[in-house]
Amino acid sequence: MFNPTSLKLYRTPVLMALLSLVLYALFAYDLVRTDYTKLMLIYTGLFVLFYKLVQSTNANLKVLIVLTVVFRLVFLGATPNLSQDFYRFIWDGRMILEGFNPYLFTPESFISLGRFPVAQAQELYNGMGALNASHFTNYPPVKQFIFMIAGLISGENILGAAVVFRVFIILADIGTLVIGMKLLKRLNMPTKHIFWYALNPFIIIELTGNLHFEGIMIFFLVLSLYLLQRGDWKTAAVVFAVSVAVKLLPLLILPLFFKFFVRKNALHAAPDLETFKVDSPNLNFAHLLGFYSIIGITILLLFAPFYSSEFVHNYAETVGLWFSTFEFNASLYYLAREIGFAITGYNQIAIIGKFIPFLTLLMVLLFTFSRKNNPLQDLMVSMLFVVSIYFFMSTTIHPWYLATLIILSVFTNYKFPLVWSFVIILSYLAYANSRNTENLWIIALEYTVVYAVFFWELFKKKTAQWQSFKLKSFVFL
């Protein structure tokens, strides 16, 4: 029956959803990344609508769940317009189907000799670009498996392969939505918080739109944490290993589990989280060793089909490029680079890059042993800070890297990753000129906003803790 009251109640969310659909369609099918004015306007509009939708008291969970899926389906038949990486995905998948180990050959090694090992080799080579084609692949084995599946299903259809990738990514995001809501419920946090990830235009555009596989890694990571919270640490270890075999980033947070397993009777919530008491599984050091062992064995098994001494060399060399060669959208590194250049007169990335792994290790150890990391909320706060600081120090921060920060922030009270997911669109202004060079003033603007919110949240939490401590002391006296 027609109900004017219901229509009036839901009119605003419906209008916002319809306008978002139009903007997503424009983004997917009528935008090139060099048109920076259009890019900024559409993205800003989507972000404002996203914020209003999630904040709206009239938009219930069922509506938000439907929109999570529908917004992603808009991109189903689109060719990624902000990233060329998917061409390399297709190349790797077709290489496997042709019987080649993709870790042992660069596309350039074939094309430079006039050899075409896969269908549409020249088109794929042109699409991925000379820089990508000149390096060995660094995509872990689970991604390679998906690349191969896409090749099997799509044949010689490039867009068809992109659609297969997109289906995997959409299914992963739906899985993250479902498991994320369950985990939030177990942590006595509002389930609606998951939509800060699921409906975020940054997530939809960078993962579903531009075909970055962080979403699949995140699904397995969240599932692993959910299983761990339930006490099923063995299955959690296997799932965590699969997450690593999609993207290597979870290895960074692996040491943080130490106190989650070893420290007992830590059933109180972290002081910087406004949550209720949540039970932690009864774990010990033997469980920790088992957890790490299962992860290590599973990762080795997943990499085993591609193993060779040459593979180890090539893979290590390619990963090392992120510390010693590539530069994009960095913050602290750019400051260190300018200081080094002023002193020596040349770019010091080769020297500075060698320190980043050691600083990263030191930071991880600090968060491992100086924080409680139990219960799970406290552990996830440590994860958020470790990954954030690592990104702050890195020489290369592509926009899609932030997806991990977004999902971790969902389970904490820190929101600076949401702000970063908005302002990081400024990094695409590098493509506004023919040389694709960055404007350091734009980068400075981006990170000024990010650091301002980051330190403001830190200061706010510390102030709240101090006020709480004084109140408890007064009551005790």
C-alpha beads as a LAMMPS data file, in Angstrom:
LAMMPS data file: protein, C-alpha beads

477 atoms
476 bonds

1 atom types
1 bond types

-500.0 500.0 xlo xhi
-500.0 500.0 ylo yhi
-500.0 500.0 zlo zhi

Masses

1 110.0

Atoms # bond

1 1 1 0.000 0.000 0.000
2 1 1 1.277 3.487 -0.857
3 1 1 2.497 5.207 2.267
4 1 1 3.260 8.948 1.874
5 1 1 5.003 8.986 5.266
6 1 1 7.429 6.215 4.236
7 1 1 8.095 7.955 0.925
8 1 1 8.920 11.188 2.716
9 1 1 11.060 9.335 5.265
10 1 1 13.241 7.589 2.672
11 1 1 13.143 10.270 -0.021
12 1 1 16.524 11.793 0.848
13 1 1 18.474 8.492 1.010
14 1 1 16.877 7.367 -2.264
15 1 1 17.804 10.621 -4.000
16 1 1 21.358 10.392 -2.682
17 1 1 21.600 6.774 -3.888
18 1 1 20.299 7.668 -7.371
19 1 1 22.692 10.590 -7.686
20 1 1 25.549 8.337 -6.572
21 1 1 24.605 5.813 -9.273
22 1 1 24.775 8.548 -11.917
23 1 1 28.167 9.752 -10.682
24 1 1 29.565 6.205 -10.543
25 1 1 28.373 5.613 -14.109
26 1 1 30.081 8.821 -15.251
27 1 1 33.248 7.797 -13.433
28 1 1 33.252 4.293 -14.925
29 1 1 32.361 5.071 -18.547
30 1 1 32.974 8.757 -19.224
31 1 1 36.219 9.713 -17.516
32 1 1 39.901 9.696 -18.381
33 1 1 42.446 10.247 -15.633
34 1 1 43.989 13.266 -17.364
35 1 1 40.679 15.147 -16.988
36 1 1 41.540 16.120 -13.429
37 1 1 38.757 18.714 -13.006
38 1 1 36.054 16.176 -13.814
39 1 1 37.834 13.564 -11.705
40 1 1 37.950 15.820 -8.646
41 1 1 34.345 17.002 -8.982
42 1 1 32.862 13.518 -9.374
43 1 1 34.974 12.040 -6.591
44 1 1 34.157 14.884 -4.206
45 1 1 30.458 14.536 -4.972
46 1 1 30.574 10.782 -4.367
47 1 1 32.412 11.231 -1.090
48 1 1 29.913 13.777 0.236
49 1 1 26.996 11.513 -0.730
50 1 1 28.732 8.505 0.848
51 1 1 29.229 10.334 4.134
52 1 1 25.621 11.515 4.199
53 1 1 24.289 8.033 3.372
54 1 1 26.225 6.275 6.116
55 1 1 25.402 8.987 8.639
56 1 1 21.721 9.077 7.686
57 1 1 19.383 7.665 10.313
58 1 1 16.812 6.926 7.604
59 1 1 19.046 4.576 5.598
60 1 1 18.675 1.171 7.251
61 1 1 21.167 -1.685 7.035
62 1 1 19.290 -3.544 4.290
63 1 1 19.313 -0.472 2.054
64 1 1 23.042 0.073 2.648
65 1 1 23.779 -3.597 1.899
66 1 1 21.904 -3.366 -1.406
67 1 1 23.732 -0.163 -2.328
68 1 1 27.065 -1.807 -1.494
69 1 1 26.415 -4.361 -4.228
70 1 1 24.625 -2.123 -6.751
71 1 1 27.310 0.585 -6.767
72 1 1 29.918 -2.054 -7.571
73 1 1 27.853 -3.616 -10.343
74 1 1 27.879 -0.266 -12.162
75 1 1 31.558 -0.940 -12.981
76 1 1 31.021 -4.499 -14.204
77 1 1 31.588 -3.832 -17.918
78 1 1 33.995 -0.897 -17.574
79 1 1 37.654 -0.787 -18.520
80 1 1 39.766 0.587 -15.624
81 1 1 40.525 4.238 -16.284
82 1 1 42.908 5.100 -13.426
83 1 1 45.275 2.117 -13.558
84 1 1 47.002 -0.018 -16.187
85 1 1 47.946 -2.895 -13.875
86 1 1 45.170 -5.200 -15.064
87 1 1 46.955 -5.647 -18.401
88 1 1 49.850 -7.263 -16.512
89 1 1 47.357 -9.437 -14.596
90 1 1 46.022 -10.742 -17.895
91 1 1 49.566 -11.273 -19.228
92 1 1 50.574 -13.347 -16.174
93 1 1 47.428 -15.470 -16.340
94 1 1 47.932 -16.223 -20.018
95 1 1 51.605 -17.013 -19.415
96 1 1 50.593 -19.717 -16.927
97 1 1 48.104 -21.180 -19.395
98 1 1 50.873 -21.304 -22.019
99 1 1 53.081 -23.275 -19.628
100 1 1 55.428 -20.442 -18.575
101 1 1 56.370 -19.553 -15.018
102 1 1 55.393 -15.837 -14.897
103 1 1 58.013 -15.123 -12.227
104 1 1 60.887 -16.041 -14.547
105 1 1 60.230 -13.742 -17.513
106 1 1 59.500 -10.076 -18.074
107 1 1 57.138 -9.084 -20.892
108 1 1 59.896 -6.911 -22.313
109 1 1 62.224 -9.921 -22.623
110 1 1 59.811 -11.350 -25.197
111 1 1 58.623 -8.218 -26.979
112 1 1 62.150 -6.838 -27.459
113 1 1 62.981 -10.018 -29.411
114 1 1 59.815 -9.878 -31.453
115 1 1 58.332 -12.887 -29.636
116 1 1 54.674 -13.033 -28.627
117 1 1 54.174 -15.810 -26.061
118 1 1 50.506 -15.041 -25.350
119 1 1 47.494 -13.892 -27.325
120 1 1 47.365 -10.109 -27.890
121 1 1 50.874 -9.831 -26.444
122 1 1 51.629 -6.493 -28.106
123 1 1 48.318 -4.990 -26.996
124 1 1 48.853 -6.141 -23.421
125 1 1 52.446 -4.856 -23.486
126 1 1 51.310 -1.434 -24.714
127 1 1 48.543 -1.363 -22.122
128 1 1 50.710 -2.159 -19.091
129 1 1 53.397 0.315 -20.088
130 1 1 57.150 -0.034 -20.497
131 1 1 57.929 0.392 -16.784
132 1 1 55.676 -2.469 -15.685
133 1 1 56.785 -4.643 -18.600
134 1 1 60.475 -4.246 -17.764
135 1 1 60.191 -5.831 -14.304
136 1 1 59.485 -9.326 -13.063
137 1 1 56.032 -9.898 -11.636
138 1 1 55.627 -9.480 -7.873
139 1 1 52.060 -10.776 -7.590
140 1 1 51.760 -13.667 -5.080
141 1 1 50.371 -17.106 -6.042
142 1 1 46.695 -16.687 -5.094
143 1 1 46.519 -13.683 -7.403
144 1 1 48.241 -15.708 -10.100
145 1 1 45.596 -18.397 -9.691
146 1 1 42.849 -15.810 -10.258
147 1 1 44.736 -14.465 -13.275
148 1 1 44.796 -17.974 -14.702
149 1 1 41.061 -18.515 -14.033
150 1 1 40.305 -15.252 -15.849
151 1 1 42.356 -16.453 -18.810
152 1 1 40.509 -19.763 -18.903
153 1 1 37.083 -18.135 -18.815
154 1 1 37.671 -15.097 -21.036
155 1 1 39.896 -16.620 -23.709
156 1 1 41.328 -13.788 -25.804
157 1 1 38.859 -11.151 -24.591
158 1 1 40.648 -8.472 -22.568
159 1 1 37.467 -6.886 -21.235
160 1 1 36.146 -10.370 -20.427
161 1 1 39.204 -10.993 -18.244
162 1 1 38.621 -7.665 -16.501
163 1 1 35.027 -8.712 -15.773
164 1 1 36.225 -11.983 -14.216
165 1 1 38.688 -10.088 -12.007
166 1 1 35.877 -7.739 -11.021
167 1 1 33.545 -10.582 -10.044
168 1 1 36.219 -12.007 -7.701
169 1 1 36.773 -8.565 -6.134
170 1 1 33.039 -7.879 -5.698
171 1 1 32.494 -11.284 -4.083
172 1 1 35.414 -10.604 -1.731
173 1 1 33.940 -7.227 -0.729
174 1 1 30.566 -8.863 -0.060
175 1 1 32.376 -11.417 2.094
176 1 1 34.147 -8.629 3.979
177 1 1 30.790 -6.940 4.530
178 1 1 29.232 -10.101 5.989
179 1 1 32.199 -11.177 8.143
180 1 1 32.954 -7.606 9.133
181 1 1 29.433 -7.131 10.494
182 1 1 29.743 -10.366 12.470
183 1 1 33.104 -9.320 13.899
184 1 1 31.806 -5.884 14.854
185 1 1 28.888 -7.535 16.629
186 1 1 31.246 -9.818 18.571
187 1 1 33.268 -6.759 19.569
188 1 1 30.127 -4.933 20.740
189 1 1 30.620 -2.243 18.113
190 1 1 27.930 -0.816 15.781
191 1 1 27.602 -3.057 12.715
192 1 1 26.910 0.025 10.611
193 1 1 30.603 0.928 10.910
194 1 1 31.427 -1.610 8.182
195 1 1 29.932 0.758 5.616
196 1 1 32.783 3.209 6.174
197 1 1 34.632 0.571 4.165
198 1 1 31.908 -1.039 2.027
199 1 1 30.359 2.178 0.684
200 1 1 33.515 4.288 0.579
201 1 1 33.929 5.625 -3.009
202 1 1 37.671 5.153 -2.643
203 1 1 37.181 1.417 -2.038
204 1 1 34.604 1.009 -4.796
205 1 1 36.651 2.917 -7.384
206 1 1 40.133 1.618 -6.556
207 1 1 39.184 -2.024 -6.009
208 1 1 36.081 -2.788 -8.098
209 1 1 36.738 -0.035 -10.619
210 1 1 40.503 -0.236 -11.066
211 1 1 40.841 -3.959 -10.299
212 1 1 43.236 -3.890 -7.379
213 1 1 43.241 -7.064 -5.311
214 1 1 43.576 -5.494 -1.872
215 1 1 39.890 -6.309 -1.425
216 1 1 40.555 -10.052 -1.700
217 1 1 43.491 -9.834 0.698
218 1 1 41.314 -7.858 3.114
219 1 1 38.526 -10.455 3.008
220 1 1 40.896 -13.219 4.108
221 1 1 42.498 -10.945 6.725
222 1 1 39.140 -10.011 8.284
223 1 1 37.998 -13.642 8.144
224 1 1 41.212 -14.694 9.898
225 1 1 40.691 -12.124 12.667
226 1 1 37.074 -13.229 13.054
227 1 1 38.123 -16.873 13.395
228 1 1 40.838 -15.891 15.849
229 1 1 38.334 -13.964 17.958
230 1 1 36.238 -17.146 18.105
231 1 1 39.279 -19.126 19.238
232 1 1 39.718 -21.133 16.016
233 1 1 43.391 -20.198 15.669
234 1 1 44.349 -23.108 13.393
235 1 1 41.873 -22.211 10.655
236 1 1 42.676 -18.542 11.238
237 1 1 46.333 -19.291 10.508
238 1 1 45.529 -20.969 7.184
239 1 1 43.260 -18.097 6.157
240 1 1 45.880 -15.520 7.204
241 1 1 48.428 -17.307 4.996
242 1 1 46.034 -17.092 2.045
243 1 1 45.735 -13.356 2.703
244 1 1 49.538 -13.065 2.503
245 1 1 49.480 -15.082 -0.727
246 1 1 47.231 -12.414 -2.240
247 1 1 49.274 -9.417 -1.047
248 1 1 52.389 -9.558 1.139
249 1 1 51.359 -6.658 3.397
250 1 1 49.868 -8.821 6.232
251 1 1 53.392 -10.131 6.920
252 1 1 54.083 -6.687 8.394
253 1 1 51.572 -7.204 11.216
254 1 1 52.385 -10.857 11.922
255 1 1 54.662 -10.179 14.949
256 1 1 51.877 -8.203 16.641
257 1 1 50.027 -11.427 17.508
258 1 1 52.644 -12.274 20.142
259 1 1 50.884 -10.764 23.151
260 1 1 47.445 -11.672 21.835
261 1 1 48.464 -15.300 22.271
262 1 1 50.882 -15.143 25.165
263 1 1 49.362 -12.657 27.576
264 1 1 46.537 -14.161 29.624
265 1 1 43.631 -12.613 31.461
266 1 1 43.727 -9.487 29.296
267 1 1 39.968 -9.270 29.005
268 1 1 39.669 -5.537 29.436
269 1 1 39.223 -3.216 26.476
270 1 1 42.050 -0.953 25.430
271 1 1 41.900 2.441 27.174
272 1 1 41.734 4.292 23.851
273 1 1 38.637 2.431 22.667
274 1 1 35.095 3.200 23.716
275 1 1 33.961 -0.430 23.712
276 1 1 32.554 -2.898 26.183
277 1 1 34.481 -5.804 27.656
278 1 1 34.972 -8.571 25.145
279 1 1 36.153 -12.085 25.840
280 1 1 39.501 -13.095 24.364
281 1 1 40.258 -16.716 23.508
282 1 1 42.405 -18.594 26.033
283 1 1 45.681 -18.904 24.132
284 1 1 49.323 -19.458 25.069
285 1 1 52.852 -19.566 23.688
286 1 1 52.427 -23.087 22.283
287 1 1 49.404 -21.880 20.324
288 1 1 51.453 -18.948 19.041
289 1 1 54.170 -21.269 17.725
290 1 1 51.509 -23.411 16.085
291 1 1 49.867 -20.321 14.580
292 1 1 53.130 -19.081 13.071
293 1 1 54.101 -22.576 11.890
294 1 1 50.814 -23.131 10.059
295 1 1 51.091 -19.734 8.403
296 1 1 54.656 -20.408 7.284
297 1 1 53.940 -23.899 5.961
298 1 1 50.798 -22.760 4.114
299 1 1 52.633 -19.868 2.449
300 1 1 55.435 -22.185 1.326
301 1 1 52.915 -24.638 -0.108
302 1 1 51.135 -21.875 -2.017
303 1 1 54.401 -20.613 -3.511
304 1 1 55.760 -24.138 -4.160
305 1 1 54.335 -24.571 -7.717
306 1 1 56.411 -21.589 -8.862
307 1 1 59.580 -22.341 -6.909
308 1 1 63.051 -22.199 -8.406
309 1 1 66.265 -20.502 -7.368
310 1 1 65.741 -17.993 -10.166
311 1 1 62.238 -17.257 -8.864
312 1 1 63.596 -16.394 -5.399
313 1 1 66.145 -14.005 -6.897
314 1 1 63.683 -12.329 -9.240
315 1 1 60.990 -11.949 -6.598
316 1 1 63.358 -10.490 -3.998
317 1 1 64.774 -8.109 -6.597
318 1 1 61.315 -6.878 -7.607
319 1 1 60.128 -6.365 -4.031
320 1 1 63.332 -4.447 -3.327
321 1 1 62.439 -1.894 -6.007
322 1 1 59.767 -0.503 -3.661
323 1 1 62.537 0.590 -1.292
324 1 1 65.325 1.591 -3.654
325 1 1 63.881 2.763 -6.982
326 1 1 60.184 3.668 -7.121
327 1 1 58.946 7.044 -5.870
328 1 1 55.325 8.176 -5.750
329 1 1 53.121 10.101 -3.326
330 1 1 55.532 9.740 -0.407
331 1 1 55.634 11.964 2.675
332 1 1 58.500 11.546 5.163
333 1 1 60.684 10.039 2.463
334 1 1 60.270 13.118 0.255
335 1 1 61.425 15.297 3.149
336 1 1 64.459 13.054 3.712
337 1 1 65.151 13.079 -0.028
338 1 1 65.161 16.881 -0.178
339 1 1 67.481 17.108 2.814
340 1 1 69.812 14.535 1.249
341 1 1 69.747 16.363 -2.077
342 1 1 70.561 19.681 -0.409
343 1 1 73.585 18.099 1.288
344 1 1 74.953 15.896 -1.506
345 1 1 73.416 17.283 -4.700
346 1 1 71.874 14.023 -5.856
347 1 1 68.899 11.758 -5.105
348 1 1 69.645 9.580 -2.082
349 1 1 66.875 6.979 -2.553
350 1 1 69.383 4.109 -2.762
351 1 1 70.749 5.082 0.663
352 1 1 67.506 6.165 2.353
353 1 1 65.710 3.099 1.012
354 1 1 68.124 0.791 2.837
355 1 1 67.111 2.293 6.186
356 1 1 63.357 1.930 5.681
357 1 1 63.228 -1.879 6.255
358 1 1 65.244 -1.507 9.479
359 1 1 63.097 1.359 10.725
360 1 1 60.007 -0.663 9.852
361 1 1 61.281 -3.678 11.790
362 1 1 62.113 -1.484 14.786
363 1 1 58.631 0.033 14.711
364 1 1 56.938 -3.386 14.497
365 1 1 58.964 -4.686 17.450
366 1 1 58.094 -1.577 19.442
367 1 1 54.361 -2.094 18.912
368 1 1 54.732 -5.834 19.518
369 1 1 56.273 -5.550 22.975
370 1 1 55.202 -2.113 24.263
371 1 1 51.428 -2.541 23.809
372 1 1 49.008 -5.087 25.283
373 1 1 47.571 -6.119 21.878
374 1 1 44.869 -8.026 23.723
375 1 1 41.861 -8.035 23.362
376 1 1 41.382 -7.953 19.622
377 1 1 40.435 -4.263 19.458
378 1 1 43.763 -3.291 20.980
379 1 1 45.556 -5.575 18.540
380 1 1 43.765 -3.946 15.611
381 1 1 44.727 -0.482 16.842
382 1 1 48.363 -1.616 16.780
383 1 1 47.866 -3.016 13.293
384 1 1 46.408 0.297 12.153
385 1 1 49.338 2.277 13.549
386 1 1 52.023 -0.083 12.259
387 1 1 50.673 -0.033 8.705
388 1 1 50.088 3.739 8.854
389 1 1 53.621 4.520 10.025
390 1 1 55.028 2.147 7.418
391 1 1 53.111 4.059 4.737
392 1 1 54.290 7.371 6.169
393 1 1 57.914 6.214 5.737
394 1 1 57.524 4.490 2.347
395 1 1 58.941 5.763 -0.918
396 1 1 55.829 4.741 -2.867
397 1 1 52.187 5.051 -1.827
398 1 1 49.762 4.212 -4.587
399 1 1 46.173 5.153 -3.668
400 1 1 44.857 1.593 -3.437
401 1 1 47.337 0.774 -0.667
402 1 1 45.079 2.654 1.755
403 1 1 42.343 0.006 1.558
404 1 1 44.000 -1.897 4.432
405 1 1 43.951 1.195 6.649
406 1 1 40.273 1.777 5.885
407 1 1 39.207 -1.714 6.973
408 1 1 41.347 -1.625 10.130
409 1 1 39.937 1.764 11.105
410 1 1 36.422 0.298 10.988
411 1 1 37.243 -1.715 14.122
412 1 1 38.759 1.223 16.002
413 1 1 37.754 4.779 16.873
414 1 1 40.392 6.305 14.592
415 1 1 39.078 7.921 11.408
416 1 1 42.139 9.569 9.869
417 1 1 42.271 6.827 7.167
418 1 1 38.832 7.987 5.982
419 1 1 40.146 11.517 5.559
420 1 1 43.205 10.158 3.748
421 1 1 40.986 8.122 1.423
422 1 1 39.403 11.423 0.336
423 1 1 42.481 13.613 -0.093
424 1 1 44.587 10.903 -1.752
425 1 1 42.701 11.573 -4.973
426 1 1 45.075 14.554 -5.236
427 1 1 47.863 12.114 -6.118
428 1 1 46.177 11.525 -9.491
429 1 1 46.955 15.126 -10.449
430 1 1 50.360 13.737 -11.443
431 1 1 48.659 12.498 -14.616
432 1 1 47.422 15.981 -15.515
433 1 1 50.677 16.697 -17.383
434 1 1 52.279 14.812 -20.260
435 1 1 55.340 13.819 -18.191
436 1 1 53.237 12.423 -15.317
437 1 1 55.335 14.338 -12.803
438 1 1 54.156 15.121 -9.286
439 1 1 53.561 18.604 -7.944
440 1 1 55.163 18.531 -4.503
441 1 1 52.919 21.358 -3.310
442 1 1 49.909 19.129 -4.007
443 1 1 51.562 16.256 -2.140
444 1 1 52.309 18.620 0.740
445 1 1 48.645 19.660 0.846
446 1 1 47.518 16.024 0.956
447 1 1 49.802 15.087 3.832
448 1 1 49.213 18.311 5.759
449 1 1 45.560 17.316 6.005
450 1 1 46.383 13.681 6.834
451 1 1 48.931 14.471 9.543
452 1 1 46.723 17.199 11.036
453 1 1 43.851 14.755 11.527
454 1 1 46.224 11.967 12.625
455 1 1 47.828 14.013 15.401
456 1 1 44.520 15.626 16.379
457 1 1 43.028 12.170 16.946
458 1 1 46.086 11.080 18.911
459 1 1 45.888 14.180 21.099
460 1 1 42.134 13.747 21.588
461 1 1 42.533 10.100 22.664
462 1 1 45.348 10.918 25.077
463 1 1 43.324 13.761 26.597
464 1 1 40.320 11.464 27.014
465 1 1 42.511 8.825 28.690
466 1 1 43.959 11.391 31.096
467 1 1 40.510 12.704 32.008
468 1 1 39.306 9.129 32.582
469 1 1 42.342 8.395 34.762
470 1 1 41.746 11.498 36.916
471 1 1 38.065 10.611 37.317
472 1 1 38.876 7.055 38.420
473 1 1 41.520 8.333 40.841
474 1 1 39.022 10.782 42.348
475 1 1 36.365 8.060 42.769
476 1 1 38.930 5.758 44.397
477 1 1 39.941 8.456 46.862

Bonds

1 1 1 2
2 1 2 3
3 1 3 4
4 1 4 5
5 1 5 6
6 1 6 7
7 1 7 8
8 1 8 9
9 1 9 10
10 1 10 11
11 1 11 12
12 1 12 13
13 1 13 14
14 1 14 15
15 1 15 16
16 1 16 17
17 1 17 18
18 1 18 19
19 1 19 20
20 1 20 21
21 1 21 22
22 1 22 23
23 1 23 24
24 1 24 25
25 1 25 26
26 1 26 27
27 1 27 28
28 1 28 29
29 1 29 30
30 1 30 31
31 1 31 32
32 1 32 33
33 1 33 34
34 1 34 35
35 1 35 36
36 1 36 37
37 1 37 38
38 1 38 39
39 1 39 40
40 1 40 41
41 1 41 42
42 1 42 43
43 1 43 44
44 1 44 45
45 1 45 46
46 1 46 47
47 1 47 48
48 1 48 49
49 1 49 50
50 1 50 51
51 1 51 52
52 1 52 53
53 1 53 54
54 1 54 55
55 1 55 56
56 1 56 57
57 1 57 58
58 1 58 59
59 1 59 60
60 1 60 61
61 1 61 62
62 1 62 63
63 1 63 64
64 1 64 65
65 1 65 66
66 1 66 67
67 1 67 68
68 1 68 69
69 1 69 70
70 1 70 71
71 1 71 72
72 1 72 73
73 1 73 74
74 1 74 75
75 1 75 76
76 1 76 77
77 1 77 78
78 1 78 79
79 1 79 80
80 1 80 81
81 1 81 82
82 1 82 83
83 1 83 84
84 1 84 85
85 1 85 86
86 1 86 87
87 1 87 88
88 1 88 89
89 1 89 90
90 1 90 91
91 1 91 92
92 1 92 93
93 1 93 94
94 1 94 95
95 1 95 96
96 1 96 97
97 1 97 98
98 1 98 99
99 1 99 100
100 1 100 101
101 1 101 102
102 1 102 103
103 1 103 104
104 1 104 105
105 1 105 106
106 1 106 107
107 1 107 108
108 1 108 109
109 1 109 110
110 1 110 111
111 1 111 112
112 1 112 113
113 1 113 114
114 1 114 115
115 1 115 116
116 1 116 117
117 1 117 118
118 1 118 119
119 1 119 120
120 1 120 121
121 1 121 122
122 1 122 123
123 1 123 124
124 1 124 125
125 1 125 126
126 1 126 127
127 1 127 128
128 1 128 129
129 1 129 130
130 1 130 131
131 1 131 132
132 1 132 133
133 1 133 134
134 1 134 135
135 1 135 136
136 1 136 137
137 1 137 138
138 1 138 139
139 1 139 140
140 1 140 141
141 1 141 142
142 1 142 143
143 1 143 144
144 1 144 145
145 1 145 146
146 1 146 147
147 1 147 148
148 1 148 149
149 1 149 150
150 1 150 151
151 1 151 152
152 1 152 153
153 1 153 154
154 1 154 155
155 1 155 156
156 1 156 157
157 1 157 158
158 1 158 159
159 1 159 160
160 1 160 161
161 1 161 162
162 1 162 163
163 1 163 164
164 1 164 165
165 1 165 166
166 1 166 167
167 1 167 168
168 1 168 169
169 1 169 170
170 1 170 171
171 1 171 172
172 1 172 173
173 1 173 174
174 1 174 175
175 1 175 176
176 1 176 177
177 1 177 178
178 1 178 179
179 1 179 180
180 1 180 181
181 1 181 182
182 1 182 183
183 1 183 184
184 1 184 185
185 1 185 186
186 1 186 187
187 1 187 188
188 1 188 189
189 1 189 190
190 1 190 191
191 1 191 192
192 1 192 193
193 1 193 194
194 1 194 195
195 1 195 196
196 1 196 197
197 1 197 198
198 1 198 199
199 1 199 200
200 1 200 201
201 1 201 202
202 1 202 203
203 1 203 204
204 1 204 205
205 1 205 206
206 1 206 207
207 1 207 208
208 1 208 209
209 1 209 210
210 1 210 211
211 1 211 212
212 1 212 213
213 1 213 214
214 1 214 215
215 1 215 216
216 1 216 217
217 1 217 218
218 1 218 219
219 1 219 220
220 1 220 221
221 1 221 222
222 1 222 223
223 1 223 224
224 1 224 225
225 1 225 226
226 1 226 227
227 1 227 228
228 1 228 229
229 1 229 230
230 1 230 231
231 1 231 232
232 1 232 233
233 1 233 234
234 1 234 235
235 1 235 236
236 1 236 237
237 1 237 238
238 1 238 239
239 1 239 240
240 1 240 241
241 1 241 242
242 1 242 243
243 1 243 244
244 1 244 245
245 1 245 246
246 1 246 247
247 1 247 248
248 1 248 249
249 1 249 250
250 1 250 251
251 1 251 252
252 1 252 253
253 1 253 254
254 1 254 255
255 1 255 256
256 1 256 257
257 1 257 258
258 1 258 259
259 1 259 260
260 1 260 261
261 1 261 262
262 1 262 263
263 1 263 264
264 1 264 265
265 1 265 266
266 1 266 267
267 1 267 268
268 1 268 269
269 1 269 270
270 1 270 271
271 1 271 272
272 1 272 273
273 1 273 274
274 1 274 275
275 1 275 276
276 1 276 277
277 1 277 278
278 1 278 279
279 1 279 280
280 1 280 281
281 1 281 282
282 1 282 283
283 1 283 284
284 1 284 285
285 1 285 286
286 1 286 287
287 1 287 288
288 1 288 289
289 1 289 290
290 1 290 291
291 1 291 292
292 1 292 293
293 1 293 294
294 1 294 295
295 1 295 296
296 1 296 297
297 1 297 298
298 1 298 299
299 1 299 300
300 1 300 301
301 1 301 302
302 1 302 303
303 1 303 304
304 1 304 305
305 1 305 306
306 1 306 307
307 1 307 308
308 1 308 309
309 1 309 310
310 1 310 311
311 1 311 312
312 1 312 313
313 1 313 314
314 1 314 315
315 1 315 316
316 1 316 317
317 1 317 318
318 1 318 319
319 1 319 320
320 1 320 321
321 1 321 322
322 1 322 323
323 1 323 324
324 1 324 325
325 1 325 326
326 1 326 327
327 1 327 328
328 1 328 329
329 1 329 330
330 1 330 331
331 1 331 332
332 1 332 333
333 1 333 334
334 1 334 335
335 1 335 336
336 1 336 337
337 1 337 338
338 1 338 339
339 1 339 340
340 1 340 341
341 1 341 342
342 1 342 343
343 1 343 344
344 1 344 345
345 1 345 346
346 1 346 347
347 1 347 348
348 1 348 349
349 1 349 350
350 1 350 351
351 1 351 352
352 1 352 353
353 1 353 354
354 1 354 355
355 1 355 356
356 1 356 357
357 1 357 358
358 1 358 359
359 1 359 360
360 1 360 361
361 1 361 362
362 1 362 363
363 1 363 364
364 1 364 365
365 1 365 366
366 1 366 367
367 1 367 368
368 1 368 369
369 1 369 370
370 1 370 371
371 1 371 372
372 1 372 373
373 1 373 374
374 1 374 375
375 1 375 376
376 1 376 377
377 1 377 378
378 1 378 379
379 1 379 380
380 1 380 381
381 1 381 382
382 1 382 383
383 1 383 384
384 1 384 385
385 1 385 386
386 1 386 387
387 1 387 388
388 1 388 389
389 1 389 390
390 1 390 391
391 1 391 392
392 1 392 393
393 1 393 394
394 1 394 395
395 1 395 396
396 1 396 397
397 1 397 398
398 1 398 399
399 1 399 400
400 1 400 401
401 1 401 402
402 1 402 403
403 1 403 404
404 1 404 405
405 1 405 406
406 1 406 407
407 1 407 408
408 1 408 409
409 1 409 410
410 1 410 411
411 1 411 412
412 1 412 413
413 1 413 414
414 1 414 415
415 1 415 416
416 1 416 417
417 1 417 418
418 1 418 419
419 1 419 420
420 1 420 421
421 1 421 422
422 1 422 423
423 1 423 424
424 1 424 425
425 1 425 426
426 1 426 427
427 1 427 428
428 1 428 429
429 1 429 430
430 1 430 431
431 1 431 432
432 1 432 433
433 1 433 434
434 1 434 435
435 1 435 436
436 1 436 437
437 1 437 438
438 1 438 439
439 1 439 440
440 1 440 441
441 1 441 442
442 1 442 443
443 1 443 444
444 1 444 445
445 1 445 446
446 1 446 447
447 1 447 448
448 1 448 449
449 1 449 450
450 1 450 451
451 1 451 452
452 1 452 453
453 1 453 454
454 1 454 455
455 1 455 456
456 1 456 457
457 1 457 458
458 1 458 459
459 1 459 460
460 1 460 461
461 1 461 462
462 1 462 463
463 1 463 464
464 1 464 465
465 1 465 466
466 1 466 467
467 1 467 468
468 1 468 469
469 1 469 470
470 1 470 471
471 1 471 472
472 1 472 473
473 1 473 474
474 1 474 475
475 1 475 476
476 1 476 477
